Amino acid sequence: MVKYTMIDNLSMPERNHEDIQYVLKHFYKVPVDAVMKKDIGSMPIAYEDTHIEDIFSIMTARRHVWIVEGKDNLKLKGVITEKDLLEVMAPKKIKPYAIGGIDIRSLLFGNVLMAKDVMVRKVISVHPNDTIENALEKMKSFRIRRLPVLDDEGKLVGEITIKSMIIQFRKVLNWYRITK
């Protein structure tokens, strides 16, 4: 049985919806650079020629892998998510009467060997100078929870997730309530 604990409302600043509205309107204008994760070394990164088994290894701890051009060139080439791996792991049922483009990428068929065989090449991204509002609109429109942050040359300089934005928004909201 799960036990739930109540937050002691006496120690919390007064909550009201106007605070949320006020802070959110200003939070929308914050540049992505202020909230994004910048530690490239801790991000899940691989290359187009990374073996699929190594991609699986990375994905045991992460939900995505950014695919870049090379170790010295972080130009983004694609992304692999759990959904992409599901597509190549699940058995394919090809109907003989199917018309049109059939995705026959499959581990079972042996045609998925490298990251480039499964990665999505058209990646939705943001720039460090874009606003949080712009990032949120892209996430909502494309139903994604994370975005790569690319510089002017298309190089990966960070990532931003819905979780990182929620955490930062809560910090700003709490700070606003304490200082007003």
ChimeraX attribute file (.defattr): number of C-alpha atoms within 10 A of each C-alpha:
attribute: neighborCount
match mode: 1-to-1
recipient: residues
	/A:1	3
	/A:2	4
	/A:3	4
	/A:4	6
	/A:5	6
	/A:6	5
	/A:7	8
	/A:8	7
	/A:9	9
	/A:10	7
	/A:11	7
	/A:12	11
	/A:13	14
	/A:14	10
	/A:15	12
	/A:16	9
	/A:17	7
	/A:18	9
	/A:19	15
	/A:20	18
	/A:21	12
	/A:22	12
	/A:23	17
	/A:24	16
	/A:25	11
	/A:26	12
	/A:27	19
	/A:28	16
	/A:29	13
	/A:30	16
	/A:31	18
	/A:32	24
	/A:33	20
	/A:34	13
	/A:35	20
	/A:36	21
	/A:37	18
	/A:38	16
	/A:39	10
	/A:40	13
	/A:41	8
	/A:42	8
	/A:43	15
	/A:44	17
	/A:45	22
	/A:46	23
	/A:47	21
	/A:48	20
	/A:49	14
	/A:50	15
	/A:51	16
	/A:52	19
	/A:53	12
	/A:54	12
	/A:55	20
	/A:56	15
	/A:57	10
	/A:58	16
	/A:59	17
	/A:60	10
	/A:61	9
	/A:62	13
	/A:63	13
	/A:64	21
	/A:65	22
	/A:66	24
	/A:67	26
	/A:68	20
	/A:69	16
	/A:70	15
	/A:71	10
	/A:72	7
	/A:73	10
	/A:74	21
	/A:75	18
	/A:76	24
	/A:77	21
	/A:78	23
	/A:79	26
	/A:80	23
	/A:81	16
	/A:82	14
	/A:83	11
	/A:84	14
	/A:85	19
	/A:86	11
	/A:87	16
	/A:88	21
	/A:89	14
	/A:90	11
	/A:91	12
	/A:92	15
	/A:93	7
	/A:94	10
	/A:95	8
	/A:96	6
	/A:97	6
	/A:98	8
	/A:99	7
	/A:100	6
	/A:101	6
	/A:102	9
	/A:103	10
	/A:104	15
	/A:105	16
	/A:106	20
	/A:107	18
	/A:108	13
	/A:109	11
	/A:110	9
	/A:111	13
	/A:112	18
	/A:113	15
	/A:114	17
	/A:115	25
	/A:116	20
	/A:117	16
	/A:118	23
	/A:119	20
	/A:120	16
	/A:121	13
	/A:122	9
	/A:123	15
	/A:124	16
	/A:125	19
	/A:126	23
	/A:127	22
	/A:128	22
	/A:129	14
	/A:130	15
	/A:131	19
	/A:132	24
	/A:133	18
	/A:134	16
	/A:135	26
	/A:136	19
	/A:137	12
	/A:138	18
	/A:139	18
	/A:140	11
	/A:141	9
	/A:142	9
	/A:143	9
	/A:144	13
	/A:145	14
	/A:146	20
	/A:147	22
	/A:148	25
	/A:149	26
	/A:150	20
	/A:151	15
	/A:152	8
	/A:153	9
	/A:154	16
	/A:155	17
	/A:156	24
	/A:157	20
	/A:158	23
	/A:159	25
	/A:160	24
	/A:161	19
	/A:162	15
	/A:163	11
	/A:164	14
	/A:165	18
	/A:166	12
	/A:167	13
	/A:168	16
	/A:169	18
	/A:170	13
	/A:171	12
	/A:172	17
	/A:173	19
	/A:174	17
	/A:175	12
	/A:176	15
	/A:177	17
	/A:178	11
	/A:179	7
	/A:180	7
